[in-house]
Amino acid sequence: MTSIFDKGSIRRRLTIQLFVVAAILSLAFFLIVRAVAGQAASETQDNILAASATSIADSLYSDRGSIKLELPYSALSMLGTISEDRVFYRVLIGEQTLTGYEDLPSPDAWPTRSETVFSTFDYRGEEVRSVAIVRSVSTGSQQTKVMVVVAQTRLGLAAISSQITVTATAVGLGFFLVATALSLYAAQSALSPLNRMALSVTRRGPKDLRPVVTKSPSELAPLVDALNNFMSRLRISLAQSEDFIAEAAHRVRTPLATVRAQAEVSLRRLEKPEDKKALREMIRAIDESSRSAGQLLDHAMVSFRTDSLETKELDLAELTHETCRALSPTADVKDIQIKMDIPKHKLPIKGDPILLHNALRNILDNAIKYSPADSDILVRVEEDENYRVSVIDQGRGFGDTDLKQLTSRFARGSNVEDIVGSGLGLTIADEVVRAHMGSIEISANSGGTGACVSLIFPRS
């Protein structure tokens, strides 16, 4: 599964993009919340200041032609409940201060009766917010304008702004974390059709090249169509390759066998030693070509079938018997006796019968080819945790060759240069046994000269 840390990952790019969007939205959310909340707090303070000034103005009255004020306690106490801010007030009749702080600044131009004037300035070393309103008080025959100015320091507003900032930061961070989690979920959800399609293809067997049919977004339709088209072409190509291998095996082996037979007939008719020598060299070359071509085609067939392994229930004991019987005529030509130590009961195994027969035939054919005349070959099948098919001969062995290299293509022992061979027999056997989840063991014959090659298969 693709990780988000993979630089080439679509999920990584999509997640980063959604992460950036979430960060931008969180920052915008923080700034908006802070600005709106700060504005609301400032307007709340202005409303309380205006209410306090109105309460003082409503307490003005005229007594015998003079204006008097009984300062209501509630007018200033409503400001004191907000915080520890200091409150200042001033009541002016014209340029004369009726009561309050005489040095408290007032607007240069008196506001109208319906106007409320707010201002912010420094007073006695602190920033204050003030409100000024005007009221007309009747003093008998005339109306006298009175200005009421109420001011409050802004420490409480600063504390509220700081609290708003902390709250907005916490909310913005929470929003960012939630948005990031949702981004990861969205990236996973957006790519889930790709994962489903990959899973549907992965679950198939090696030979299942049917078109992919799965629910997918319209954006993936071109990819699905291209994949189905590719599998269709691959299916045709594999069928052609299989037919070619089978046809090539027949076309190559038959003419070479015919040429060899004609060469042997001609050899019997020749009398000159030099002509016989030349013809024997030709027969040897034909044998080498025939064996190499045959085993190359066998190797191609094995490679093809291991990629598309078809397994069925088999009897390993019977399969080994059949292989020994098939190669007995070849052994008889060299007066070699194939002895079998195979259990009488069935040894069930799941595998490809053609591949298993090919592997056993190559091992036994090698043993016959490299064994001297009038010798024995023992084919033993043992069962414990696994099945072990061992072919033990009395031939030359492997000399000083590295046994681990003998399963490589075209690798042969250092002491068999004079014997026709292609170096593919053990390679084929190794690939077959590994395709069946087994292993191959190559060693010297512990009972004397010769070699021991064992194919080990897991029990069904």
Secondary structure, DSSP 8 states (H G I E B T S, - for coil): ---TT-TT-HHHHHHHHHHHHHHHHHHHHHHHHHHHHHHHHHHHHHHHHHHHHHHHHTTEEEETTEEEE---HHHHHHHHTTSS--EEEEEEETTEEEEE-TTS---SS---TT--EEEEEEETTEEEEEEEEEEEEE-SSSEEEEEEEEEEESHHHHHHHHHHHHHHHHHHHHHHHHHHHHHHHHHHHHHHHHHHHHHHHHTS-TT----------GGGHHHHHHHHHHHHHHHHHHHHHHHHHHHHHHHHHHHHHHHHHHHHHHHHH---HHHHHHHHHHHHHHHHHHHHHHHHHHHHHHHHHHHT---EEEEHHHHHHHHHHHHHHHHHHTT-EEEEE--SS--EEEE-HHHHHHHHHHHHHHHHHHS-TT-EEEEEEEESSEEEEEEE--S-TTTT--GGGTTSTT---TT-TTS---S-HHHHHHHHHHHTT-EEEEEE-TTSSSEEEEEEEE--
